[in-house]
Amino acid sequence: MDLDALDHKIISALEADARISFAALADLVGLSKTPCWKRVKALEEAGVIKGYRTILDPAQLGFGLEAFVQVSIDVELFEAFEAAVRRHPLIWRCHATTGEADYLLHILAADMAALDRLLRQELNRLPGVRHTMTSMSTREIKSDISFADAAWHIGSSR
C-alpha cells in the first residue's frame, strides 16, 4: 500500500492517541468523518494498522528490572526453544539475531533475586540453550518510535 501525506497524518494521530474519536481524528487531519473512517479501515485491511493496545508501565506493575539476554542454542532445537519463549510470561520480546548469539530476549523481573531465579531456573533450562549473556537496563533513553514519521523519513530520502 502506498501511503500518502494524509495516511501519515492519520497514523501519527493514532500513534499519539489510539482512543481518539473518528470525529476528532477527522478534524485533526482535515477530512470529514466518513472518509477518515474509510481511510482507517483501508489501513487496517492492508495490515498497516495491526491493532490497538494499551501501553503499560512495567515498573508500576512491579517489574523493577529490565534485562536483555543474548541466547545461543543448539540449532536443531530452535522450534522447541521458540515455542517455549512464546509461552513464557516474563519474556517480553524475542528476536532471532545474527552474530554470536542466536536470539535476543527482552525480559522483565521484579528485582535482582527474581532475575537470578529466572535466569538459573528457567531461561537456562529452555530447550537447546547452550549459553546466555545478560545485560541490565540501567535507564531507558527512548522507547517510542513514530512509525509514521519513520516511514515518511524513509520515503522522503529516496
Secondary structure, DSSP 4 states (H G I P E B T S, - for coil): ----HHHHHHHHHHHH-TT--HHHHHHHHT--HHHHHHHHHHHHHTTSS--------GGGGT--EEEEEEEEE-GGGHHHHHHHHHH-TTEEEEEE-SSS-SEEEEEEESSHHHHHHIIIIIGGGSTTEEEEEEEE----S-----HHHHHHHHHHT-
